Amino acid sequence: MKRKIIRVGSSRGILIPREVTRAMGWEFGTITDLEVDEEKNQLTLETAEVDIPDELEKDQLKQFEELAKQHKKLLEALDD
């Protein structure tokens, strides 16, 4: 898939198509790792491993997950 580099303020960017972000399970705010291999002239973009702070209980995260599932259609509509 070819993409054009664009200007974003004083930086440069590449737009990632929605079908790619959906296939990767990425939403707005998803943290990714970008690695550059200068020898191969190649970059890799993947979902970052996120450390959960100790103060967050697993029960709290489970409750949040259930709430997100209950309101899935509403949250997906926000993406459009």
Legacy VTK file of the C-alpha trace (Angstrom):
# vtk DataFile Version 3.0
C-alpha trace
ASCII
DATASET POLYDATA
POINTS 80 float
0.000 0.000 0.000
1.549 3.279 -1.070
1.021 6.400 1.043
2.161 9.978 0.506
4.028 11.922 3.189
2.082 15.053 4.130
2.803 18.176 6.167
1.303 18.240 9.668
2.210 21.600 11.174
5.993 21.687 11.112
6.166 17.879 11.088
5.520 15.215 8.467
2.910 12.483 8.617
1.383 9.529 6.841
-2.339 8.906 7.035
-3.327 5.351 7.925
-6.567 4.212 6.273
-9.486 3.340 8.552
-9.583 -0.267 7.330
-5.978 -0.708 8.475
-6.606 0.777 11.929
-9.703 -1.392 12.331
-7.804 -4.515 11.246
-5.124 -3.708 13.831
-7.714 -2.937 16.511
-6.414 0.623 16.864
-8.645 3.413 18.145
-7.861 7.081 18.686
-5.314 7.216 21.480
-3.860 3.744 20.872
-0.180 3.721 21.739
2.093 2.287 19.057
5.790 1.535 18.727
7.591 2.863 15.663
10.939 1.244 14.901
13.324 2.349 12.172
15.861 0.025 10.541
18.159 2.375 8.634
20.150 -0.511 7.140
17.082 -1.964 5.463
15.477 1.463 4.909
12.401 0.080 6.644
10.100 1.027 9.494
7.778 -1.093 11.611
4.648 0.149 13.357
3.020 -2.119 15.925
0.769 -1.954 18.951
2.775 -1.031 22.031
2.730 -3.109 25.160
1.183 -0.926 27.846
2.035 -1.347 31.505
-0.990 -1.041 33.744
-0.274 1.088 36.820
-0.301 -0.866 40.074
-3.005 1.380 41.504
-5.528 0.068 38.973
-7.193 -3.078 40.181
-7.965 -5.853 37.712
-11.588 -5.704 38.903
-11.774 -2.038 37.874
-10.412 -2.847 34.422
-12.897 -5.716 34.072
-15.759 -3.342 34.996
-14.543 -0.847 32.408
-14.337 -3.583 29.773
-17.930 -4.632 30.517
-19.103 -1.017 30.318
-17.326 -0.580 26.964
-19.004 -3.752 25.659
-22.422 -2.495 26.774
-21.925 0.783 24.905
-19.991 -0.630 21.925
-22.335 0.783 19.259
-22.204 4.265 20.788
-18.398 4.180 21.034
-18.048 2.955 17.434
-20.325 5.767 16.258
-17.910 8.285 17.798
-15.240 7.019 15.364
-17.376 7.957 12.355
LINES 1 81
80 0 1 2 3 4 5 6 7 8 9 10 11 12 13 14 15 16 17 18 19 20 21 22 23 24 25 26 27 28 29 30 31 32 33 34 35 36 37 38 39 40 41 42 43 44 45 46 47 48 49 50 51 52 53 54 55 56 57 58 59 60 61 62 63 64 65 66 67 68 69 70 71 72 73 74 75 76 77 78 79
